[in-house]
Amino acid sequence: MANVLSDLGDLKQAKEYHERVLAIRLQKLEPHHVNVAGSYNNLANVLHNLDDLKQAKEYHERALAIQLQKLGPHHVDVARSYNNLATVLSDLGDLKQAKEYHERAVAIRLQKLGPHHVDVATSYSNLAKVLSDLGDLKQAKEYHERALAIQLQKHGPDHVDVATSYYNLAIVLSNLGDLKQAKEYHERALAIRLQKHGPHHVDVARSYNNLAYVLSHLGDLKQAKEYHERALAIRLQKHGPHHVDVARSYNNLATVLSDLGDLKQAKEYLERALAIRLQKHGPYHVDVATSSNNLAYVLSHLGDLKQAKEYHERALAIQLQKHGPHHVDVATSYNNLANVLSDLGGLKQAKEYHERALAIQLQKHGPDHVDVATSYYNLATVLRNLGDLKQAKEYHERALAIQLQKLGPHHVDVANSYNNLAIVLSYLGDLKQAKEYHERALAIWLQKHGPHHVDVASSYYNLAYVLSHLGDLKQAKEYHERALAIRLQKHGPDHVDVASSYYNLAYVLSRLGDLKQAKEYHERALAIQLQKLGTHHVDVASSYNNLAILLHDLGDLKQAKEYHERALAIRLQKHGPEHVDVARSYNNLAIVLRDLGDLKQAKENFERALNLLKTLAPEHPLISTVQRTLALLNRYTRKRKLV
């Protein structure tokens, strides 16, 4: 009865029945009887699903101890206990011990059952999942392929366990960057499940969900959205509106909507997911932490950085309580919170949190894991904003080296690292090397995604930026136009990435002397951002800033001053008074005030910019520019006084 209740999702009642059975067996049988071990295992499985991982671990350990004593170290039931315990240890973040126990289970089953048994296939799949989490994706792929081969031999091509093997293998292939093969295997899994289960089964929903994930990374966001909607419909029909799998579907659909630029709908779905998880799990569950992190991500893109910070802090608090300070999910929360703090101007605190995340991942994974690469990447981005470009370059190079070793030279994460390393190199003035790395990134994205993907658009966009600074304005204009065309095709005319393309194309046009067209594109960018992000978003501030610079060049100094003041006001409101973008606004406003003849006010704003930059980013390249401008202004002011 307890197992039936567990399958129906009534975990609390299932737990109560398993506890009753355990109590009876302890009373009637000796405490080391194998049936008592069975009860411990059953109860532990329910506790695992209830997220009581520490108690689940304890009961699995009791079961294992009894079985080792009664059955010896090579019994198939001992293998099952190693498998169960390893699964809990994996969720607790102890991946090395989980790997060891899965390896023991594999060894026992190979010895007792032979290499072609379906339980051996199960052990290969379980071991592959842990290896994947440890970053050993190539070995994980090999074990999933072994499992698939056994299942195909034993069951034929249309069995549901074969579908599961295709599904698992597709997830690893996706992480390895082989998205086309991952898509094919997810489609095979979906076809089998549709044939065997019909269109309304929960495993069909699971296949739609994972296929949608791959499609979104392939750039087919509309199809991804449709499949996530199908998964949601099945789960609503099967489970009702308050089930945790419905929450998962809302979360996944929100991710695609966010990528499509529909941030408000994404926010609504994430709020629904969070509400369900709070109702089902209470406020301190790890899934509540996940929802809080996801909602914070969308809020940050909507410009509500303070609320985003609050949700990331809630997520971190839950994970610290549940996992302790050294868990990899805690590292992820530190990274997320650091990204928002960076946007809020808290670069020093952001750096500290990224360093904490890196320390945890180095301890848990060792120096060559892909998550360690991600931490180096994040830390490098903050260091870049702090003006420590040499250290930023070093960390981006470390990240790239790990990714090349673990993922190979054609992975999309390698493309991301080339892209970000190129940005730092361009700030360091090494524009030729920056151009080469942007070209490498573009080549990877073209190979992986084809010519019409949004990541290809981003690569054209970044390469155009470097070309414009190398003086190749015609090629820069062409690449910005390609990026804009892709984004218009994929996102429609009102997406925030379309706005980014308009204002960068406007920058190139202004340097080519086409100031009227540049002004039109800046105004389009601003209009989109005001519509999508509201009047107080930091990207709106950037558009006001860019438009003001152009108006300055057109001689409209009063309007330029007004827009710089708007940009400054937004940045002060969103970032607080100690942010490098606030310093930039003070500097830009000072230039206009100087040209308007308000030298006293100009000097005051230059000094504010300089003092801020020296405090926040003492190596920032803008410091020398502001110092020279201020020195010239002081000399001019002194000459006027002498006259």
N, C-alpha and C positions, 0 to 999 in steps of 0.2 A: 504493500500500500504506500509506503514511504517513497519508493522509487517512482510510482505513478504520480504521486503528488509533486515530486521534484520535476518530472517531465512536463507537468501541467503549469509549472512556474510557482507553485505554492510552497516556497522553500522553507518558510517558518514552520508550517505544519509538518513538512517532511522531516525537518530537524527534530521536532518533538517526537515523532514516531520512531526515528532512528535512535534517539536517546532512550526511549522506552525499551526497544529491543536490546540495546546495549546493557541497560540495567538488568533486564531479565537474564541475559546470558552471563553477566558477571555473577549474578546470584546463583544460577543453576550450574554453571560450568566453572572450571578453574580460570583464574585471570589470564592464563597464558594459552588458552585454547584457540585453535585456528578460527573458530567461528566468532570469537571475541575480536580477533584481528579483522575479520570481515566487517563487523559492525563499526570498528574504528575507521576503516577505510570508507565505508558508506557515509558515515557521519562527517568525516573529513571532506568528502566530495561536496556535500551540501554546504558546509561551512565555507569552503572555497568559493562557491557560487554566491554566498552571502557576504563575501569579501572579508571574512574573519580569517585572514591568512595565517596568523601566528598560531591560532588554535587548530586550524586545519593541518599545519605542519606538525604540531605535537601529536595529533591523532594518527597521522600517516607514519610518523616515527615509531609510535607504539605498535602499530600493525606490523611494520617491518621487523621490529625487534622480535615479536612473537613468531613470525614466520621464519626468520633466520634460525631461531632456537628450535622450532618444531619441524621445519621442513628442510633446513640446510640452505647453503648459499646459492644453490644452482637450480632451485625450483621455479617453475613458471609463475607461481603466485608471488614469489619474491621479486621477479622481474616486473610484475604488475605494480607492486608496491614501490619499487624504485621509480617507475614511470610516474605514478601519482605524486610521489614526494618531489620529484624533479619539476613537475608542472607547477607546484606551489612555490618551490624555491625560485623558479624563473620569474613568477609574478612578484616575489619579494625582492627581486633584483640580484639574487645570488646565482648569477649565470654560470660561473665556473663549476660550482657544486652541482647545479642542475645538469650541466653537460656530463659530468662524471657519472651521475646516477643513470642518465639515459644511456650512456655507453655501457654501463653494467647490465642494464635491461637488454640492450641489443646483444651483448655477449651471451647471456643466458639463453635467450630465445634462439640465437643461431645454433648454440650447442644442443638444445633440447628439441627444437622444431625444424632445423635445417634452414638453408638460405632462401627458400621460396615460399615460406609460410606468411599468411596475411598479417599475423601478429609481428613478424619481423618487419614487414612493410610499415606497420603502425609505429614501431620503434624508430625506424629510419625517419619517418615524417616528424616525430617528436624531437629527435635529435637535430634534424635540419632546422626546425624553428628556433631552437636555442642557438645554434651556430649562426643563424641569420641575425639574431639579436646581438651576438658577440661580434658581428661584422664580417664573419667568414662566409661571405655569400657564395663563393665558388664551391666550397665544400657542402654548404647547404643545398645548393642546386644539385650536386652529385647524389646526395642522399634522397632528395625528393624524386630524382630520376630513377633511382633504384626502387623506391617504393612504388612508383608508377609502373615500372616493368613487372614487378610481382603482381600487382593488382590486375594488369592487363592479361598476364598469363593465367591467373586463377579465375578471373571473373569475365573476361572478354571486354570489348570496347565500350559497352553500353551500361556498365554497372555504376551504381551511385558512388561506390568507393573509388572507382576510376575517376569519376567527376571530381571527388574531393582531392585526389592527387593532382589532377590538372589545375585545380583551383590553387592548391598550395604552391605548386611549381610556378604558376603564373605570378604569384605575389613576389617570389624571389627574383624572377626574371625582370619584373617591374623595377625592383630595387637595384638590379644590375644595369638598368637603363635599356634593356631589350624590350621596349614597349610593344613592338609589333608582334613578337612571339608571345608575350604576355597576353595581349589581346586575343590572339588565336586560341590559346589554352583556356582563357576565361570563356570564350565563345563555345568551345567544346564542352566545358563543364556545364554551361547554361543549357546547351542543347540536350545533354543527357538528362539533366534535372527536369527540364520541361517535358521530355518524353516519359520519364518514370514517375514524376510527381504531379504533372499538370501545371497550369500557369499560376496557381495561387498558393504554392507551397513556400514555406519560410526559407528553404534552401535556394529556391529560385530567386527570392528577394535578395539573399546574400550574394548570389552570382550577379544579379543586376547591379548591386552596390559596388562590387569590386571591378566589374567591367566598366562601370561609369568612372571609377577612379582612374583607370588606365586611359580611357577616352579623354578625360579632362587634361591629363598630362600630354596627350597627343594633340591637344588643341581643339578637340571636337566637343566644345562645351555644351552646345545645344543638345547633342545626343546624350552626353553625360547627364545633363539635367533631366532628360526624358526617362532614362533608366533609373535614376535616383527617385523620380516621381513614381515609377512603377513599383519599386521596392517599398516605398512609403505606403502606397495603396494596399499592397499585399499585407503588410504588417498591421495597418489600421484595421483591415478586414479580419485578420486572424487573431490579433491581440487586443484590439480596442485602442482608444486614444491615449491611454496612460501607461503603456508598456515600455520597458527600457529599450527594446529594439526599435520602437517608434521614435524614441528620443535619438537613437543612433542615426536613423534615417533623416530626421530633421537636421541633425548636425551635418551629415554628409551633403544634403541638398543645399544647406546654407553655404558650405564651402564653395560649391560651383556657382551659386548665385553671387557670392562675393567676387569670384573671378570674372563673372559676367558684368560686374559693376553695379549689381542691384543690392547695394549694401543695406538698405532699409528692410527689404524682405529677408535678407540673410540674418539681420539682427532679430527680426520677429521669430524666425524658425529656431535660432539659437536660444532665445528666451523660452520658447516652448520646451525645447530639449532640457534646459536647465530646470524648468518647473517640474517636469516629469521626474527627473533624477532626484530633485530635492524631496518630492513626495514619496518616492519609492525607497530611497536610500538614506534620507536624512542629510543634514548639512555637512557631514564630515567624510563623505565617501569619495574615493578617487575619481569616479566618473563625474561627480559634481565639480571636482577640480578641473577635469578635462573640459567640461562645459564652460566653466568660468574662464579658462584660458582662451577657448575659441571665441567666446563673446567679447573678451577683452581685445582680441585681435581685430574684430570688425569695428568695435568702438574706436580703436586707435585710428583706423582708416577713415572713420567718420569724423575724426578730429576731436573726439571726446577723450582726450588723453588722461585726464584725471580719473574718470570712471574706469577706463581701461586699466590704469595702474591699480585701482582698488580691487578689481576682479583678479588680476594677476597675483596680487598679494594674498587674496583669499585662497587661490589655488595653491600657492606656495605653502601657506599655513597648514592646509589639509595634508599635503604630501609630506611635510616635515613631521606632522603628527602620526601619519600612517606608516611612513617608510623610514623615518629617521633622517639624519642630515647627509647621509652618504649614498642615497639612492639615485639612479640615473634619471628618474622622473623629477626629482628635486633639482637636478642639474638643468633639465629642460625648463622648469619654472624660473630658475634664476636667469636663464637666457632670455625667456619671454619678458620678464620684468625689466631686465636690463635694456631691452630694445625700446620699451616705452619710456623708461627713465632717460635714455639717450635723446628721444624726441622731445622730452620735456626740458632738456637742457642739463639734466643731472648726469653729466658725462663721467665724473669721477666715481659716483655710486654705480653707474652702469658698468664701468670698467671693473669695479670690485666684484659685482655679481657675475660677470662673464668669467672672471678669474676663478671664482668659486666653482662655477659650472665646469670649467676646464679641469680643475683639480679633481673633482669627483669622477669625471670621465676618464682621466688618466689613471686614477686608482682602480676603477672598475674594469676598464677595457684595455689598458695599456696604451702605448704611444702611437699605435698604428691603426686605430679604429676610425671608421668614417664619422662617428659622432664627435670624436676628438678633433677631426678636421673641421667639423661645423663650429665647434667652440673657438678654434683658432680664427676661423673666418669671421665670426661675430666680434671677437675681441679686436681683430684687426680693423673692423669697420669703426669701432669706437675710437681706437687709437688714431685713425685717420682724421676723425672729427676733432680730436684733441690736438691735432697738428703734429703728432709723433709719427711722421710718415715712414721713417726708416724701420721702426719696430712694426708698424702696420704691414709694410712690405715683407718683412721676415715671416710674420705669422701667416700671411696669405700664401707665401711660398711653402711653408710647412703644410698648410691645408692642401695645397695643390699636390705636393709630393705624396701625401697619404692617399689622396683620391686617385692619382695615377696608378699607384701600387695596388690599391684594393679594387678599383672600378675599371681600370683600363683607360686608354687615351681618348675614347670616343663617348664617354658617359656625359650626361647633361650636367651633373654636378661638377665635373671637370670644366665644362664650358662656363659655369657660374664662377668658378675660381679664376679662370683666365680673365673673365670679364672684370671681376673686382680687383685683381692684381693690376690689370690695365688701368683702372681708374686711379689707383695709388701712383703708378708710374707716370701717368699724365700730370698729376699734381707735383711730382718730383721733377717734371720737365723732360722725362725720357719718353717723348711722344712717339718716336719710331718703334720702340719696344712695346709701348702701349697699343699702337696700331696693330702690331703683329699678333699680340695676344687677343685683341678684339676680333681679328680675322680668324684666329684659331677657334674661338668661341662660335663665331658665325658658321664656320665650316661644320662644326659638330652639330649645331642646331639644324642646319639645312639637311645634313645626312639623316638625323634622327626624326625630324618632324616634317620635312618638306618645306617649300618656299612660302607657305601661307600661314605659318604658325605664329602665335603672339610672341613666343620667345625669339623667333627670327626677327620679328619687328623690333624687339628690344635690342637685339644685337646690331641691327642696322642703325638704330637710334644712337647707341653708344659709340659705334665706329664713326658715325657722322660727327659726333662731338669732337673726337680726336682730330679728324680730318679738318674740321673748321679751325682748330688751333694750329694745325700744320700749314694753314693757308690754302688748302685745297677746297675752296668754298663751293665750287660747282659739284664736286663729287659728294661733299657733305650734304648739299641740297638734295641731290638725287637719292641718297640713302634715307634722309629724313622723309622724303616723299614716298619712298617704298614702305617705310615704317608706318606712315600715316595711312596709306592705302590698305595695308593689312589690318590695321586696327579698325578702320572704318568698316571693312568687310566683316571682321569677326565680332566687333562690339557694337556697331552702329554709331551714329554721329554724336551721341551724348555721353560717351564713356570718359572717365577721368584720364585714361591712357591716351585717348584721342586728344584731350586737352594738352597733355604733355608734348605730344607730337606737334601740335599747333604752335606752342610757344617756343620750342626749340627750332622749328623751321623758321619761325619769325626772327629768331636771333641771327640765323644765317642770312636771311633775306635782308636784314638791316645792315649787315656787314657788306653785302653785295650792293647796297645803296638803294634797295627797293623798300623805302621806309613806309610807304602807304600800305603795301601788301603786308609788311611785317606788323604794322599796327592792327590791321584787320584780323590777322591770325592771333595776336595777343588778346584782342577783344573776344574772339571766339573761345579761346582757352579760358579766359576769365568767366565768360557767361556759363560755360559747362560746369566749371567748378562751383560757381555760386549756386547753380541749380542742384548739383549732386551732393555738395559738401556743406552748403550753408555759408553764411557770411563771415564766420569766425574760424575757418579752417586754415592750418598753416600753409597748405598749397595755394589757397586764395591769397595769402600774404605774398607768396612767391610770385604769383601772377601780377599782383599790384606792383611789386618791386620791378619786375621785368618791363611791364608797360610804362612805368615811370621812367625807367632808363631810356626807353625809346622816345617818349615824349620830350625828355630832356634833349635828345639829339635833334628832335624836330623843332626845338626852341620854345616849347610850351612849358615853361619852368613852373608856373603856378600850379598847373594840373599835375606835373611831375611831383611837386612838393606834396600835394594833397594825397597822391597815391602812396608815396613813401611813408607819409604819416599813418595812413591806413594799415600798411604792411607792418609798421613798427607797433601799432596798437594791438594788432592781432598777435604778433609774436610775444609781446609783453604779457598779454592775457594768457596765452597757451603755454609759453615756455617759462614765464617768470623773467626777472631782470638779468639773470646770469646765464645767457645762452649765446653761442657763437652767431646764430642768425640774428639775434638782437643787436649784436655788435656790427654785423653787416648792414643792418637797417640804419643804425646811427651813422655809419660811414657814408652810405648812399645819400641819406638825407643831408648830411653835412656838405656833400659835393654840390647839391642843388642850392642849399642856402648860401654857399660861397659864391656861386654864379649869380645868385639873386642880389648879392652885395651885402648880405647879412653876415658879416665876418665874425662878429662876436658869437652869434648862435652857431655858426658853422664850426668855430674853434671848440666850443663846448661839446658838440656832438662828436667831433673827431677824437677829443680826449676821452669821452665816454667809450667810444669804440676801442681805442687803444688800451685803456685800462682793463676793459672786459677781456680782450683777447690775451693780454699778458697774464691775467689770472686764470682763465679757463683753458687756454691752449697756447702755452708760451713758445711753442715751435711753429705756430700757424704762419703760413706764407703771407697772409694779408697784413701781418704786423709791420713788416718793412715798408709796404706800400702806404699804410696810414701814417707811419712815422715820417716818411719823405713828404707826404702831402701836408702834414701838420707843420713840419719844419719850414716848408715854403710859405705857408700861410703866416707863420710867426714872423718870418723875415719881411714879408710884404707889409704886415701890420706895423712892424717897427719902422720901416721906411716911411709909411704914411705919417707916423707920429713925428719923425724927424722933419719931414717937409712941413 
